[in-house]
Amino acid sequence: MPGPDESANSPDDTSEEKFLFAEYAALISLDSSRNDRLDRFLTIFMTLAAAPWALYALVLKDHTAVPSVAATPFPVAAAFVLIGVLGALVAMMFIQMRFTIILYTRALSSIRGHFLSPDTLSFRLPSDPRKPPYHEKGNYIQFAVAGMALVNAGYISLGLFNLVPWPHGPATRLCTFVLLGLAIWLFHMRYYSSQARRRESHSLGGKELRWSK
């Protein structure tokens, strides 16, 4: 019997096997399109991140005073908060899109594992439906989420720093600014890890991507 990576199906294949072969081919196509969409989310995020700085430059172009973080104009501060919130939503969509890609990859591995017997190929192909993990520690996705979280936290904190009348005193204001940014950053990372654990638990509990030969 040919493996799922081969284009031809055996005439002796059952209807279930033909269905899995078709699913395998469809998942490869879907996985490619979802990876392209993941890249577009990063592009959207970087475009959003540049927007408040363009507005800042437009507002200050006729001013000779030296720009100050503590004296950001109201429209710019509001833009920072808005872009930070929108960036957080984009980061969440980015995470969920990555989870969808992992689900497709697990499905591919599971179908491959259904058909391939040990030592069928000269090189090792993934066949474990539990791989890759949803929480990818040390992977570039984790660093991408951390970077997006840092930008969002900085923008929201900077905007609120200028919009909200914080307690007086530069040291107190600075501490408030840092703690607020840290809390927002931790929210992003917590969202990523908790959603990953939820997906993992759902996958193991439901025992999806399992077939009997």
N, C-alpha and C positions, 0 to 999 in steps of 0.2 A: 504493500500500500504506500503511495507517495506521501511525503510529509506535507504539512500545510504550506510550506514555502514553495512547493512545486505548483506550476500552473495547471497541469493536467490532472483530471480526476479519473480514477479507475472506474470502469463500467460496473464493477462489482460493489461499489460503495453503496451503503444504505442511504435512505432519504435523510436520516439524521446526520450522517457524515457529510453528505452533499450540502446540507444546511450549514454545518460548521465551517466547511471550506468557504462557502459564500460569505458567512459572517466574518471569517478571518480576513478575506479580501476587503470587505467593507470597512472593517475596523482599521486596517492600514490606511485607507483613504481618509477616514475620519480623524485618525491620529495626526496625520500630516496637516490637515486643515486646522485642527485645534492648536497645533504648535505655531502655525502662522498667526492665529488669533492671539496667542499668548505674547508673541513678539509685538503685535499691534497694541496690546494693553500697555506694554512698556513705552512704546512711542507716544501714546496718549498721555501717559503719566509725565513723561519728560516735557511734553508740550505744555501741559497744565502747570508744571513746576516753573517754567520760564515766564508764564503770564504775569504774575504780580511784579516781577522785576521790570518788565517792559512798562507796566503802568507806573511803577516807581520812577523810572527814568523820564516818562512823559510828564509826570506831576512836577518833578524837580528841575526840569530843563531850563526854566526861567528864573530859578532861585540861585543865588550866589552863596548862600549859607552852606556849611559843611553838613552833609546828611548825618543824622543821628538815629540809632536804633531806638532810643528812648523817646524820640519825637517824630515817629513815622506818621505821615498825614492820615487822616481818618479813612479816605477812600482806599488807600494802600493797605492799611491795617485790616480793613474789612475784607479786602481782596485776599489777603494772606489767610484769614480764617476760612473764607469760602473755598479757596483752592485747597487748603489743608483738608477740609471735610470731603470735598470731591475726590481728592487724592486718596483718602481713606477708603472711599467706596470703590475706587479703581483698584486699590490694593486687595480688597476683599474679593472683587471679581477675578483678579489675577490669581489669587489663591484657589478659588473654586474652579477656575479653568484648569489649573495645574492638577487638581484632584481628578477632574474629568479625564485628563490625559493619562494619569496613573491608572484609572479604572480601565481605560482602553488597553493600556499596556499589560495590565494584569489579565485581561480577557485574552489577549494575544498569547501570553505565556501559558494560560490554562488550556487553550485550544491546542497549542503546540505540544504541551505535555500530554494531552489526550491521545495524540497520534504517534508521537515519537517514543520509541523504546530506547533504553540505555545504549549508548555507543552507536546510535544510528548515524550520527554525523561525526566528522573528524574534528569539529570544534563544538564547544559547548554553547548551546542556546538556552536562554532562560525558559523554564517550564514550570516554575513555582507561581501559582496564582496569588500568593501573598507578597510578591515582589513586583515592583519596587515599593518601599514603604511610603505611606502618605506623609509622615513627618520625616523629611529628608535632612537629617542633621549633617552639617558640613557641606551640603550641596549648594550649588550656585543659586538655587531657588530660595533657600533660606537666607542667603546674603542679599538677594534681590528684595525680599520682603523686609529685611532689616533696614536696607537703604531707603526703601519707600517709606517705611515707618519713621525713619529719622527725619526725612524731608517733611512729611506731614506733621510730625510733632513740632518741628521747628517753626513751621508756618503758622500753625494754630496758636502756639505759645507766643510767637512774636506779635501776631494780630491781637490776641487778647491782652497781651502786655501793654498795648497802646490804647485799647478800647475800654478796658475795665479799670476803675480807680482802685488800684492795689494799695495796701498799707504803705505809709510813707517810709522813706529811708532806702537808700540805694541797695544796701545789703539785703534787706528784707524783700525788696522787689526782685532782686537777682535770684535769691533762693526760691521765691515763688515761681519765677519763670522757669528755672531749671527743674523743679519738682513737677510742674505741670507738664513740661516736655517729656520728662521721664515717664510719667503716668500714661501719656498718650502713646509713647513708644512701646511700653509694656502691654498696653491694650492690643496693639497690632500683633505683637508676638504671641500674646495669649490667645488671640483669635485664631492664629495660624495653628498653634499646637493643639488647642481644644477641638477645633474642627477636624484636624488630622486624627486625633484619638477617637472622635465620634465616628468618623468614616471607617477607621480600622475596626472598631467595635462592631459596627453594623455589618461590615464585611465578614468578620469571623462568626458573628452570631447567626447571620442568615445563611452562611455557607454558600454564598454565591460562587459562580464560576467553577462549579463541580459537575462532572458528568461521570457516568459509569459506562465502561466499554461493553 
